[in-house]
Amino acid sequence: MVTAPKSALAKGVDRALQTLVGTYILPAIIACLLTSVLLVIEWKHPIRLWSLSPSRRLASASGVSQDEQRNSDKDGRKQGRQHEQWIPGSFRYPKFDAWPLELSETKPIPYRPFRWGSYHVTMGTRNMPWADWIELDNQYQQYQRIRAHRIQTQGNGVIQVLDDNANPIVKGGDLAAIELVHELAEYLSRRYPTTFQVLRHPNSDAGYNWGWDGLSPIRAITVVPLQETHDLPLSPNDGDQAAERAMVISALLIQDDLAVMIEGTDERYYFQAGAICVPGFWRMRDKIGMPLDEIHISGRVPQYREKLHVSLERFFRRLPVDKPVIRNNYFIQTVGPRQERAEGNEDPEELAWSESTNGPEDDFEHGDRFAPPKNRAAPTPETLRLRTERQTLRRLPVSGAIIFTIRTYVIPLEELGRERGVPGRLASSMRGWPTEVGEYKGKERGSWYLTALDYLDDCHRQQVDRGEVEEGEKVGQGGYPY
């Protein structure tokens, strides 16, 4: 069959159609298909703005790239812009169960955060279940007596909130301190409802959305065992020293110390507020206002520059609101002889300040731990303690601050010696300390190290002889940090 030749007009129409399809219609069809696929992926795997780091949230919200945002930040600093802008937002907290026991029935959790063999320097963080943010137990009233005494006698040595004028490149801790006390009140009244009772503002009077689950903000919280009621400030302008009052209340609600870290325009995190009542081995006055890296370097944290600096800074910048973490550490400290501890001492276990280990608090030189008094008696197993910290880190949704909680436990070494498998495991961990870790933990200072090792080895041999453990059996190897 012979096809008649096309006219010039028909040929022109064909070329026009081919150009139209190739240039416009086909790419449009492909773009529509790709968009549909991306929408399905987003629907099934949503990328939440809250999961981004602060700088990426800023870039996403403004529609500029991270490099453009970073350059904009630098230009802003040159032009005198003082602070980075965090984008406040709401966050729906996961539901969690109330603690089933009264505090008087709740024993301290037996954290034993040491492993057999070699000691590796890492951040050691784990995911934190929301229910476990703050852990309280039957030592609550004892801890709170010590903490209240420290606040009363030490003042801004243990409670401080820096304002916006303290450092031109980072916000003060005022807003974060207010947000923190409301976060604690909301959490505690749900987790420990028989211990904490709250009274809320009427909806018509509430100008701040601190309440969880759409509720109005908490006006007052009562600690039932102590019969103490605290009125919560609603903003940094709610009365005199509202932020400082908020930090004091936070300190009196829980057994943990609190450090508030805020990102500056240089992308470093600064210690801008805190309630550091029972640090034992360091003083807030020496570290408040410091950036994260200087805190660790001045504290002589082992292998910080080589292994931790970059990863820790990156971790802080990227920590999302919905991913809190937890970690543990430990030291060995000494306390005074039994007769000294029995003479009405407010803090016989030296929870607040380990004078037997570090000397008088007022004479302490920053970074020079494990400098015991010269007239101190030689340590014995009876005066040695395991000092272990449970630390959590989470980001607050409104201020963007990272809250660092530090719960300290002090356990007699003689108690550890009676626990199955623990003496051998702790002795193995201590022998595995690298040189710089041993220096950080005071191995060669205070003459306690060999005393502790000899005692732990003896307890381990007795457990082997009694058949409680087998020689070489690594009891507790898979149960870290317990």
C-alpha positions, 0 to 999 in steps of 0.5 A: 500500500502506497502512502501519499506524500505529506504536504508541507503543512502536515509535516510542519504539524508533525514536527510541532507535535513532536516538539511539544511532546518531547519538550513539555508533555513527556517531562510533565508526565514524568514529573507527575509520576515522581511526585506521586511516588514521593508523596507515597513515601512521605505518607508512609515514612514522614520526615518530621521537622522535629527530627532535624537538628536546630540548624537544619530546622531553621534551614527547612523552615526558611527554604534555604540550604544549610550552607546558606543558613550557616553563611547567613548566621555568620553574616548576622553575627558580623552585623551584630545579631546576638542570638540564634533563633530556635523555632518553638513548637509543640510536641505530643509526649508519648503515654506512659504508665504511672509508677506502681509503688510508693516511693517508700517501697521503691529501692534504688536501682542497682546500677553497676556500670562496669564491664569485664576486660578492656575499658573503651572510651565512648559516649556510651549513650542508649535510647531512653524510654520516656517513662524513665526520664526521672527515677525516684526511690526510697532515698528521696527524703534524705536526698532532698534534705541534703539538696535543700541544705545545699541551696540554703547554704551555697546559694548561687554556688549551686543554682545559677541562671545566666541571662542574655547579657552574659555572652553575646553569642548565646541566649541566657537560660531564663526561658529554658529554666521556666520550661524545664520546671513545667516539664518536670511538673507535668512528668512527675504528676503523671509518673508518680501521681501519689507523690506529686499533686498539681493545681492548674491555671484556669484556661482563661488565665493561661497565656503560656502553653506549658501544659501537656495534652492540651491542658492549661499550665500547672500553677502549683505542685505539691510534694506529698511526702514533704508537704511542700507546695511550690508555685510555678512561674509562667515566664521569665518576667513572672516576678522577681528572679523567676528563672532562678526560682524555677531552677530551685523548684526543679532541684527540690522536686527530684534527686537529680542535678540539672544542667541546661545547655543552649546552642550559640550562634557559633554552633557550640553548646553553652552551660547557661543554667543549672541546679548542681547540688550534689556534684561530689567532684566538681563545682558549678562556679568553675564551669557555668557559662563554658562551652561544652568542649571547654567543660570537658577539656578543663575537666581533663576528660580522657581522650576527649580531643582524640575520640569524643570532641567531634562526635559529641558536638555533632550529637548535641547539634543533631539531638531531636526532641523525640529521641532522649538518651541515657548513659552511666559512669562510675568512680571510686570515692572515699568517705570519713571513718565510721565514727565521724559519719555518726556524729549528726553529719547532714551528709555522711556519705559525702554525696554533695561534696566528697571532702575525703577524696578532694579536700575542702570544697572552698579550697578545691582547684578546678580540674584537680580532683583526688587531692585528699586532706593530708591528715586523712586516714588511709582508706579501708574497704569500709570507707570506700564507695562506688559513686555512679551517675545515671545521666539523661539528655533530652531537648526541650521543644520550646526553648530548644535547650538540651537538659542534662540530668545527673542522678548520683548513687553512692554504694559502699564497697562492702555491699558490692563485695556481697553481690554475686559476680560483682567484685570480680567484674569491678576488679576486671574493669579497674585493671582494664583502665587505660593510663589516661582513664586511670589518671582521670579516676584518681588511680594513683592519687589517694592511695585507694586503688590497691586497697579496693583491688585487694578487697574485690579480689578477696571477695571474688575468691570467696565467691568462687570457693563457695561455688557462687561463681565459677572461675572465669565466669563473666557474671553480668556480662550481658546485663549492662549497666546493672 
